[in-house]
Amino acid sequence: MHEDNTTNLFLGLSSILTGFEVVDLVATGMVDTYQAQFTKMLPSGEPAAILDAWSAIAAQGGDRTTQEAAVRAEMWCEPMLPALQSLTMMWYLGNWYADPTDPTDFGTLLSGQAYEQGLVWPAVGTKPLGARPTGFGSWALPPTAPVLPTEGVR
C-alpha cells in the first residue's frame, strides 16, 4: 500500500463512512485499488475537494462520534453526497456505482478480490458466497452472529 497524506485522508474518511476501523480497511488489501477508482471515476477536482472537506473536519479533532456528525452535517449533502454514497458502497460491495440513486445502475465489479474483500461479509457475519469455502460439515452448525460495535450505535 502506498502511504501518503492523501491515502491517510482517504482511509480516515472511508473509516467514518463505513463504520470500520482504518486497520480493518487496510487489511482488505483494497486501499490502493479503491483510492484509484475513487479518483478515476469522479470529475476532475472532486476527489480533492472531498478529501479537503474531510481534512478540515479531521483537523478539528474530536472523537469518532463528533467526526461522524460533522461529516453528516457538512459533507453528506449535494454536491458530495453521490460520491460519498458510491465510495461507501464500493467498500461494502466491491462495485463502483456511477449513480447510487439509480435503481438500474447495478455497478461495475472492480475485481474478484474486491467482491471477496467487501465489508458486507463481516458486517453480516458470513463469508463471500462461492469464494471462501466454509469447510466440510459446516452446514450442520448454526451460523454465528457477527460481533457488533457497542460504541457509537444509534
N, CA and C atoms as an extended XYZ file, in Angstrom:
462
Properties=species:S:1:pos:R:3:atomname:S:1:resname:S:1:resid:I:1 pbc="F F F"
N         0.843       -1.185        0.000 N   MET     1
C         0.000        0.000        0.000 CA  MET     1
C         0.883        1.240        0.000 C   MET     1
N         0.580        2.167       -0.849 N   HIS     2
C         1.305        3.426       -0.946 CA  HIS     2
C         0.729        4.388        0.087 C   HIS     2
N         1.555        4.792        1.054 N   GLU     3
C         1.049        5.685        2.089 CA  GLU     3
C         1.536        7.107        1.865 C   GLU     3
N         0.623        8.015        1.863 N   ASP     4
C         0.926        9.432        1.845 CA  ASP     4
C        -0.259       10.124        2.522 C   ASP     4
N        -0.213       11.436        2.579 N   ASN     5
C        -1.283       12.153        3.268 CA  ASN     5
C        -2.635       11.933        2.590 C   ASN     5
N        -2.655       11.861        1.264 N   THR     6
C        -3.906       11.636        0.548 CA  THR     6
C        -4.487       10.271        0.910 C   THR     6
N        -3.639        9.262        0.988 N   THR     7
C        -4.102        7.928        1.368 CA  THR     7
C        -4.621        7.932        2.796 C   THR     7
N        -3.931        8.616        3.689 N   ASN     8
C        -4.392        8.701        5.077 CA  ASN     8
C        -5.750        9.400        5.165 C   ASN     8
N        -5.928       10.456        4.387 N   LEU     9
C        -7.223       11.137        4.368 CA  LEU     9
C        -8.306       10.225        3.791 C   LEU     9
N        -7.977        9.529        2.714 N   PHE    10
C        -8.918        8.593        2.094 CA  PHE    10
C        -9.339        7.522        3.095 C   PHE    10
N        -8.383        6.974        3.818 N   LEU    11
C        -8.692        5.951        4.814 CA  LEU    11
C        -9.501        6.510        5.978 C   LEU    11
N        -9.155        7.697        6.432 N   GLY    12
C        -9.903        8.302        7.537 CA  GLY    12
C       -11.356        8.536        7.173 C   GLY    12
N       -11.583        9.098        5.996 N   LEU    13
C       -12.950        9.327        5.538 CA  LEU    13
C       -13.674        8.003        5.327 C   LEU    13
N       -13.001        7.041        4.715 N   SER    14
C       -13.615        5.736        4.475 CA  SER    14
C       -14.006        5.063        5.784 C   SER    14
N       -13.187        5.214        6.804 N   SER    15
C       -13.496        4.651        8.113 CA  SER    15
C       -14.763        5.267        8.696 C   SER    15
N       -14.886        6.574        8.586 N   ILE    16
C       -16.088        7.248        9.085 CA  ILE    16
C       -17.318        6.807        8.295 C   ILE    16
N       -17.192        6.692        6.974 N   LEU    17
C       -18.336        6.332        6.141 CA  LEU    17
C       -18.785        4.890        6.346 C   LEU    17
N       -17.829        3.987        6.547 N   THR    18
C       -18.171        2.565        6.633 CA  THR    18
C       -18.449        2.088        8.051 C   THR    18
N       -17.901        2.784        9.033 N   GLY    19
C       -18.025        2.328       10.412 CA  GLY    19
C       -16.955        1.320       10.795 C   GLY    19
N       -16.060        0.983        9.874 N   PHE    20
C       -14.956        0.073       10.157 CA  PHE    20
C       -13.719        0.883       10.506 C   PHE    20
N       -12.850        0.302       11.328 N   GLU    21
C       -11.601        0.960       11.694 CA  GLU    21
C       -10.641        0.953       10.503 C   GLU    21
N        -9.717        1.903       10.490 N   VAL    22
C        -8.729        2.003        9.412 CA  VAL    22
C        -7.971        0.688        9.254 C   VAL    22
N        -7.587        0.066       10.347 N   VAL    23
C        -6.831       -1.187       10.272 CA  VAL    23
C        -7.636       -2.261        9.534 C   VAL    23
N        -8.944       -2.287        9.720 N   ASP    24
C        -9.793       -3.257        9.016 CA  ASP    24
C        -9.835       -2.963        7.521 C   ASP    24
N        -9.870       -1.690        7.174 N   LEU    25
C        -9.880       -1.310        5.759 CA  LEU    25
C        -8.553       -1.681        5.094 C   LEU    25
N        -7.451       -1.418        5.772 N   VAL    26
C        -6.137       -1.755        5.233 CA  VAL    26
C        -6.022       -3.271        5.060 C   VAL    26
N        -6.570       -4.034        6.004 N   ALA    27
C        -6.487       -5.498        5.953 CA  ALA    27
C        -7.187       -6.094        4.733 C   ALA    27
N        -8.087       -5.354        4.103 N   THR    28
C        -8.745       -5.866        2.905 CA  THR    28
C        -7.784       -5.949        1.726 C   THR    28
N        -6.712       -5.164        1.762 N   GLY    29
C        -5.777       -5.128        0.640 CA  GLY    29
C        -6.303       -4.332       -0.546 C   GLY    29
N        -7.389       -3.596       -0.356 N   MET    30
C        -8.047       -2.906       -1.466 CA  MET    30
C        -7.844       -1.389       -1.456 C   MET    30
N        -7.050       -0.872       -0.545 N   VAL    31
C        -6.924        0.584       -0.396 CA  VAL    31
C        -6.464        1.246       -1.692 C   VAL    31
N        -5.370        0.769       -2.264 N   ASP    32
C        -4.853        1.397       -3.488 CA  ASP    32
C        -5.863        1.299       -4.632 C   ASP    32
N        -6.476        0.137       -4.781 N   THR    33
C        -7.460       -0.061       -5.846 CA  THR    33
C        -8.651        0.870       -5.672 C   THR    33
N        -9.168        0.944       -4.469 N   TYR    34
C       -10.353        1.776       -4.223 CA  TYR    34
C       -10.032        3.261       -4.331 C   TYR    34
N        -8.863        3.649       -3.843 N   GLN    35
C        -8.481        5.058       -3.953 CA  GLN    35
C        -8.308        5.446       -5.425 C   GLN    35
N        -7.717        4.566       -6.208 N   ALA    36
C        -7.540        4.842       -7.642 CA  ALA    36
C        -8.897        4.928       -8.342 C   ALA    36
N        -9.818        4.046       -7.994 N   GLN    37
C       -11.155        4.063       -8.595 CA  GLN    37
C       -11.900        5.338       -8.218 C   GLN    37
N       -11.820        5.714       -6.966 N   PHE    38
C       -12.444        6.935       -6.460 CA  PHE    38
C       -11.941        8.151       -7.235 C   PHE    38
N       -10.638        8.201       -7.473 N   THR    39
C       -10.031        9.323       -8.197 CA  THR    39
C       -10.390        9.292       -9.676 C   THR    39
N       -10.394        8.099      -10.261 N   LYS    40
C       -10.637        7.949      -11.700 CA  LYS    40
C       -12.092        8.226      -12.090 C   LYS    40
N       -13.029        7.826      -11.266 N   MET    41
C       -14.430        7.861      -11.669 CA  MET    41
C       -15.133        9.187      -11.396 C   MET    41
N       -14.552       10.020      -10.564 N   LEU    42
C       -15.181       11.306      -10.250 CA  LEU    42
C       -14.621       12.401      -11.149 C   LEU    42
N       -15.401       13.451      -11.376 N   PRO    43
C       -14.905       14.565      -12.183 CA  PRO    43
C       -13.627       15.160      -11.589 C   PRO    43
N       -12.807       15.685      -12.448 N   SER    44
C       -11.540       16.272      -12.034 CA  SER    44
C       -11.765       17.288      -10.912 C   SER    44
N       -10.970       17.168       -9.882 N   GLY    45
C       -11.047       18.103       -8.762 CA  GLY    45
C       -11.993       17.671       -7.664 C   GLY    45
N       -12.973       16.827       -7.979 N   GLU    46
C       -13.949       16.425       -6.947 CA  GLU    46
C       -13.331       15.559       -5.848 C   GLU    46
N       -12.481       14.564       -6.183 N   PRO    47
C       -11.866       13.798       -5.090 CA  PRO    47
C       -11.063       14.683       -4.138 C   PRO    47
N       -10.305       15.608       -4.686 N   ALA    48
C        -9.510       16.505       -3.845 CA  ALA    48
C       -10.402       17.386       -2.981 C   ALA    48
N       -11.504       17.873       -3.533 N   ALA    49
C       -12.429       18.709       -2.762 CA  ALA    49
C       -13.048       17.923       -1.609 C   ALA    49
N       -13.391       16.665       -1.869 N   ILE    50
C       -13.972       15.818       -0.821 CA  ILE    50
C       -12.949       15.562        0.278 C   ILE    50
N       -11.727       15.222       -0.114 N   LEU    51
C       -10.698       14.960        0.892 CA  LEU    51
C       -10.299       16.230        1.635 C   LEU    51
N       -10.348       17.375        0.973 N   ASP    52
C       -10.084       18.652        1.666 CA  ASP    52
C       -11.162       18.921        2.710 C   ASP    52
N       -12.413       18.652        2.370 N   ALA    53
C       -13.516       18.846        3.328 CA  ALA    53
C       -13.338       17.915        4.521 C   ALA    53
N       -12.955       16.667        4.263 N   TRP    54
C       -12.715       15.723        5.353 CA  TRP    54
C       -11.513       16.167        6.185 C   TRP    54
N       -10.462       16.660        5.539 N   SER    55
C        -9.274       17.121        6.250 CA  SER    55
C        -9.621       18.239        7.229 C   SER    55
N       -10.484       19.145        6.809 N   ALA    56
C       -10.900       20.245        7.687 CA  ALA    56
C       -11.660       19.704        8.904 C   ALA    56
N       -12.484       18.692        8.690 N   ILE    57
C       -13.228       18.089        9.809 CA  ILE    57
C       -12.262       17.360       10.735 C   ILE    57
N       -11.370       16.572       10.164 N   ALA    58
C       -10.411       15.805       10.971 CA  ALA    58
C        -9.499       16.730       11.769 C   ALA    58
N        -9.132       17.870       11.185 N   ALA    59
C        -8.240       18.817       11.862 CA  ALA    59
C        -8.886       19.429       13.103 C   ALA    59
N       -10.213       19.429       13.150 N   GLN    60
C       -10.911       19.962       14.317 CA  GLN    60
C       -10.805       19.031       15.515 C   GLN    60
N       -10.353       17.795       15.262 N   GLY    61
C       -10.224       16.829       16.349 CA  GLY    61
C       -11.582       16.275       16.736 C   GLY    61
N       -11.682       15.877       17.957 N   GLY    62
C       -12.925       15.291       18.436 CA  GLY    62
C       -12.909       13.781       18.265 C   GLY    62
N       -13.841       13.138       18.931 N   ASP    63
C       -13.919       11.689       18.841 CA  ASP    63
C       -14.660       11.271       17.572 C   ASP    63
N       -14.760        9.986       17.372 N   ARG    64
C       -15.370        9.441       16.162 CA  ARG    64
C       -16.816        9.916       15.999 C   ARG    64
N       -17.562        9.926       17.079 N   THR    65
C       -18.964       10.343       17.021 CA  THR    65
C       -19.081       11.795       16.559 C   THR    65
N       -18.204       12.649       17.049 N   THR    66
C       -18.193       14.057       16.645 CA  THR    66
C       -17.850       14.185       15.168 C   THR    66
N       -16.870       13.410       14.722 N   GLN    67
C       -16.480       13.463       13.316 CA  GLN    67
C       -17.585       12.918       12.412 C   GLN    67
N       -18.249       11.850       12.835 N   GLU    68
C       -19.365       11.310       12.049 CA  GLU    68
C       -20.471       12.356       11.906 C   GLU    68
N       -20.768       13.037       12.986 N   ALA    69
C       -21.807       14.071       12.948 CA  ALA    69
C       -21.404       15.217       12.023 C   ALA    69
N       -20.141       15.593       12.058 N   ALA    70
C       -19.671       16.672       11.189 CA  ALA    70
C       -19.731       16.258        9.720 C   ALA    70
N       -19.383       15.008        9.421 N   VAL    71
C       -19.478       14.529        8.032 CA  VAL    71
C       -20.930       14.564        7.580 C   VAL    71
N       -21.850       14.096        8.421 N   ARG    72
C       -23.280       14.131        8.059 CA  ARG    72
C       -23.766       15.564        7.831 C   ARG    72
N       -23.333       16.464        8.671 N   ALA    73
C       -23.812       17.849        8.578 CA  ALA    73
C       -23.168       18.624        7.431 C   ALA    73
N       -21.876       18.400        7.208 N   GLU    74
C       -21.127       19.243        6.267 CA  GLU    74
C       -20.862       18.595        4.908 C   GLU    74
N       -20.880       17.262        4.842 N   MET    75
C       -20.486       16.602        3.599 CA  MET    75
C       -21.591       15.728        3.001 C   MET    75
N       -22.465       15.185        3.839 N   TRP    76
C       -23.485       14.236        3.372 CA  TRP    76
C       -24.648       15.003        2.756 C   TRP    76
N       -24.322       15.787        1.751 N   CYS    77
C       -25.302       16.594        1.040 CA  CYS    77
C       -24.723       16.902       -0.342 C   CYS    77
N       -25.533       17.474       -1.197 N   GLU    78
C       -25.051       17.843       -2.529 CA  GLU    78
C       -23.973       18.912       -2.387 C   GLU    78
N       -22.966       18.918       -3.183 N   PRO    79
C       -22.719       18.064       -4.343 CA  PRO    79
C       -21.930       16.793       -4.016 C   PRO    79
N       -21.518       16.589       -2.746 N   MET    80
C       -20.654       15.460       -2.409 CA  MET    80
C       -21.398       14.152       -2.184 C   MET    80
N       -22.682       14.218       -1.910 N   LEU    81
C       -23.430       13.034       -1.498 CA  LEU    81
C       -23.297       11.839       -2.444 C   LEU    81
N       -23.517       11.987       -3.758 N   PRO    82
C       -23.407       10.801       -4.630 CA  PRO    82
C       -22.020       10.145       -4.579 C   PRO    82
N       -20.977       10.951       -4.524 N   ALA    83
C       -19.618       10.402       -4.472 CA  ALA    83
C       -19.386        9.659       -3.161 C   ALA    83
N       -19.881       10.204       -2.055 N   LEU    84
C       -19.727        9.548       -0.756 CA  LEU    84
C       -20.533        8.253       -0.707 C   LEU    84
N       -21.711        8.253       -1.298 N   GLN    85
C       -22.506        7.026       -1.365 CA  GLN    85
C       -21.789        5.976       -2.202 C   GLN    85
N       -21.244        6.375       -3.338 N   SER    86
C       -20.525        5.435       -4.201 CA  SER    86
C       -19.290        4.878       -3.491 C   SER    86
N       -18.582        5.729       -2.766 N   LEU    87
C       -17.402        5.287       -2.030 CA  LEU    87
C       -17.788        4.270       -0.959 C   LEU    87
N       -18.825        4.554       -0.219 N   THR    88
C       -19.280        3.643        0.830 CA  THR    88
C       -19.703        2.307        0.229 C   THR    88
N       -20.470        2.354       -0.840 N   MET    89
C       -20.931        1.126       -1.489 CA  MET    89
C       -19.761        0.334       -2.070 C   MET    89
N       -18.738        1.023       -2.545 N   MET    90
C       -17.569        0.332       -3.083 CA  MET    90
C       -16.884       -0.481       -1.987 C   MET    90
N       -16.714        0.101       -0.816 N   TRP    91
C       -16.096       -0.625        0.292 CA  TRP    91
C       -16.937       -1.840        0.683 C   TRP    91
N       -18.242       -1.697        0.716 N   TYR    92
C       -19.094       -2.799        1.157 CA  TYR    92
C       -19.284       -3.872        0.093 C   TYR    92
N       -19.434       -3.494       -1.162 N   LEU    93
C       -19.838       -4.441       -2.200 CA  LEU    93
C       -18.773       -4.743       -3.248 C   LEU    93
N       -17.709       -3.952       -3.291 N   GLY    94
C       -16.668       -4.165       -4.294 CA  GLY    94
C       -17.053       -3.666       -5.675 C   GLY    94
N       -18.135       -2.914       -5.755 N   ASN    95
C       -18.621       -2.350       -7.020 CA  ASN    95
C       -18.500       -0.837       -6.975 C   ASN    95
N       -18.343       -0.234       -8.153 N   TRP    96
C       -18.449        1.223       -8.263 CA  TRP    96
C       -19.785        1.537       -8.913 C   TRP    96
N       -20.559        2.374       -8.263 N   TYR    97
C       -21.858        2.803       -8.781 CA  TYR    97
C       -21.734        4.241       -9.258 C   TYR    97
N       -21.928        4.451      -10.564 N   ALA    98
C       -21.834        5.794      -11.129 CA  ALA    98
C       -22.931        6.680      -10.561 C   ALA    98
N       -24.116        6.120      -10.388 N   ASP    99
C       -25.230        6.862       -9.799 CA  ASP    99
C       -25.890        5.971       -8.754 C   ASP    99
N       -25.500        6.132       -7.492 N   PRO   100
C       -26.008        5.249       -6.450 CA  PRO   100
C       -27.510        5.371       -6.200 C   PRO   100
N       -28.144        6.384       -6.746 N   THR   101
C       -29.591        6.531       -6.558 CA  THR   101
C       -30.397        5.924       -7.703 C   THR   101
N       -29.710        5.473       -8.750 N   ASP   102
C       -30.373        4.904       -9.922 CA  ASP   102
C       -30.561        3.401       -9.728 C   ASP   102
N       -31.815        2.929       -9.618 N   PRO   103
C       -32.038        1.500       -9.387 CA  PRO   103
C       -31.639        0.617      -10.565 C   PRO   103
N       -31.384        1.215      -11.725 N   THR   104
C       -30.944        0.423      -12.876 CA  THR   104
C       -29.423        0.357      -12.984 C   THR   104
N       -28.708        1.070      -12.109 N   ASP   105
C       -27.248        1.029      -12.086 CA  ASP   105
C       -26.835       -0.116      -11.166 C   ASP   105
N       -26.399       -1.221      -11.746 N   PHE   106
C       -26.008       -2.386      -10.963 CA  PHE   106
C       -24.541       -2.356      -10.584 C   PHE   106
N       -23.869       -1.285      -10.928 N   GLY   107
C       -22.480       -1.113      -10.556 CA  GLY   107
C       -21.531       -1.890      -11.440 C   GLY   107
N       -20.266       -1.569      -11.292 N   THR   108
C       -19.196       -2.244      -12.012 CA  THR   108
C       -18.324       -2.943      -10.990 C   THR   108
N       -18.277       -4.271      -11.055 N   LEU   109
C       -17.434       -5.029      -10.141 CA  LEU   109
C       -15.981       -4.762      -10.488 C   LEU   109
N       -15.204       -4.344       -9.495 N   LEU   110
C       -13.813       -3.982       -9.752 CA  LEU   110
C       -12.935       -5.203       -9.978 C   LEU   110
N       -13.180       -6.254       -9.218 N   SER   111
C       -12.395       -7.479       -9.374 CA  SER   111
C       -12.993       -8.557       -8.476 C   SER   111
N       -12.546       -9.786       -8.688 N   GLY   112
C       -12.957      -10.865       -7.800 CA  GLY   112
C       -12.493      -10.611       -6.379 C   GLY   112
N       -11.291      -10.047       -6.248 N   GLN   113
C       -10.780       -9.725       -4.922 CA  GLN   113
C       -11.646       -8.668       -4.239 C   GLN   113
N       -12.132       -7.703       -5.003 N   ALA   114
C       -12.991       -6.664       -4.433 CA  ALA   114
C       -14.278       -7.294       -3.885 C   ALA   114
N       -14.826       -8.265       -4.625 N   TYR   115
C       -16.014       -8.976       -4.153 CA  TYR   115
C       -15.699       -9.719       -2.848 C   TYR   115
N       -14.599      -10.462       -2.842 N   GLU   116
C       -14.235      -11.251       -1.664 CA  GLU   116
C       -13.959      -10.378       -0.435 C   GLU   116
N       -13.374       -9.217       -0.653 N   GLN   117
C       -12.976       -8.353        0.457 CA  GLN   117
C       -14.060       -7.353        0.867 C   GLN   117
N       -15.221       -7.418        0.248 N   GLY   118
C       -16.301       -6.495        0.580 CA  GLY   118
C       -16.630       -6.510        2.065 C   GLY   118
N       -16.877       -5.355        2.618 N   LEU   119
C       -17.189       -5.239        4.042 CA  LEU   119
C       -18.562       -5.811        4.381 C   LEU   119
N       -19.367       -6.075        3.373 N   VAL   120
C       -20.684       -6.650        3.624 CA  VAL   120
C       -20.561       -7.998        4.325 C   VAL   120
N       -19.526       -8.769        4.003 N   TRP   121
C       -19.399      -10.121        4.556 CA  TRP   121
C       -19.143      -10.101        6.049 C   TRP   121
N       -18.146       -9.384        6.552 N   PRO   122
C       -18.000       -9.348        8.012 CA  PRO   122
C       -19.159       -8.611        8.695 C   PRO   122
N       -19.768       -7.675        7.987 N   ALA   123
C       -20.880       -6.929        8.594 CA  ALA   123
C       -22.070       -7.843        8.895 C   ALA   123
N       -22.287       -8.852        8.056 N   VAL   124
C       -23.409       -9.771        8.288 CA  VAL   124
C       -22.960      -11.094        8.882 C   VAL   124
N       -21.658      -11.236        9.132 N   GLY   125
C       -21.156      -12.423        9.806 CA  GLY   125
C       -21.093      -13.669        8.957 C   GLY   125
N       -20.745      -13.520        7.692 N   THR   126
C       -20.640      -14.679        6.806 CA  THR   126
C       -19.425      -14.532        5.909 C   THR   126
N       -19.260      -15.491        5.021 N   LYS   127
C       -18.155      -15.460        4.061 CA  LYS   127
C       -18.721      -15.162        2.683 C   LYS   127
N       -17.897      -14.645        1.777 N   PRO   128
C       -18.395      -14.350        0.432 CA  PRO   128
C       -18.851      -15.628       -0.276 C   PRO   128
N       -20.050      -15.582       -0.777 N   LEU   129
C       -20.636      -16.740       -1.436 CA  LEU   129
C       -19.791      -17.185       -2.616 C   LEU   129
N       -19.468      -18.449       -2.651 N   GLY   130
C       -18.718      -19.018       -3.761 CA  GLY   130
C       -17.249      -18.671       -3.784 C   GLY   130
N       -16.753      -17.972       -2.783 N   ALA   131
C       -15.364      -17.527       -2.833 CA  ALA   131
C       -14.497      -18.144       -1.738 C   ALA   131
N       -15.055      -18.391       -0.587 N   ARG   132
C       -14.287      -18.961        0.518 CA  ARG   132
C       -15.075      -20.126        1.093 C   ARG   132
N       -14.538      -21.318        0.952 N   PRO   133
C       -15.271      -22.468        1.489 CA  PRO   133
C       -15.389      -22.388        3.006 C   PRO   133
N       -16.492      -22.851        3.504 N   THR   134
C       -16.735      -22.810        4.944 CA  THR   134
C       -16.227      -24.060        5.641 C   THR   134
N       -15.909      -25.099        4.897 N   GLY   135
C       -15.387      -26.323        5.487 CA  GLY   135
C       -16.423      -27.427        5.505 C   GLY   135
N       -15.932      -28.655        5.460 N   PHE   136
C       -16.817      -29.808        5.416 CA  PHE   136
C       -17.707      -29.852        6.652 C   PHE   136
N       -18.983      -30.057        6.429 N   GLY   137
C       -19.941      -30.198        7.517 CA  GLY   137
C       -20.350      -28.899        8.184 C   GLY   137
N       -19.836      -27.776        7.706 N   SER   138
C       -20.177      -26.507        8.352 CA  SER   138
C       -21.659      -26.189        8.232 C   SER   138
N       -22.323      -26.783        7.254 N   TRP   139
C       -23.761      -26.585        7.077 CA  TRP   139
C       -24.542      -27.116        8.270 C   TRP   139
N       -23.950      -28.018        9.038 N   ALA   140
C       -24.650      -28.623       10.168 CA  ALA   140
C       -24.602      -27.760       11.421 C   ALA   140
N       -23.779      -26.728       11.387 N   LEU   141
C       -23.623      -25.855       12.553 CA  LEU   141
C       -24.466      -24.598       12.386 C   LEU   141
N       -25.018      -24.109       13.491 N   PRO   142
C       -25.775      -22.854       13.375 CA  PRO   142
C       -24.829      -21.704       13.030 C   PRO   142
N       -25.324      -20.703       12.310 N   PRO   143
C       -24.469      -19.557       11.977 CA  PRO   143
C       -24.087      -18.788       13.233 C   PRO   143
N       -22.932      -18.174       13.180 N   THR   144
C       -22.502      -17.347       14.300 CA  THR   144
C       -22.931      -15.915       14.047 C   THR   144
N       -23.323      -15.242       15.089 N   ALA   145
C       -23.729      -13.847       14.966 CA  ALA   145
C       -22.497      -12.967       14.837 C   ALA   145
N       -22.561      -11.915       14.022 N   PRO   146
C       -21.406      -11.018       13.924 CA  PRO   146
C       -21.210      -10.256       15.224 C   PRO   146
N       -19.975       -9.885       15.475 N   VAL   147
C       -19.661       -9.053       16.636 CA  VAL   147
C       -20.008       -7.626       16.248 C   VAL   147
N       -20.957       -7.050       16.943 N   LEU   148
C       -21.413       -5.698       16.629 CA  LEU   148
C       -20.741       -4.688       17.539 C   LEU   148
N       -20.466       -3.495       17.026 N   PRO   149
C       -19.848       -2.472       17.880 CA  PRO   149
C       -20.813       -2.032       18.969 C   PRO   149
N       -20.260       -1.715       20.110 N   THR   150
C       -21.091       -1.255       21.205 CA  THR   150
C       -21.025        0.255       21.366 C   THR   150
N       -19.986        0.872       20.801 N   GLU   151
C       -19.865        2.325       20.893 CA  GLU   151
C       -20.383        2.972       19.618 C   GLU   151
N       -20.983        4.106       19.756 N   GLY   152
C       -21.436        4.870       18.599 CA  GLY   152
C       -22.685        4.315       17.945 C   GLY   152
N       -23.316        3.328       18.572 N   VAL   153
C       -24.530        2.749       17.999 CA  VAL   153
C       -25.675        3.717       18.221 C   VAL   153
N       -26.412        3.977       17.154 N   ARG   154
C       -27.512        4.920       17.257 CA  ARG   154
C       -28.818        4.202       17.315 C   ARG   154
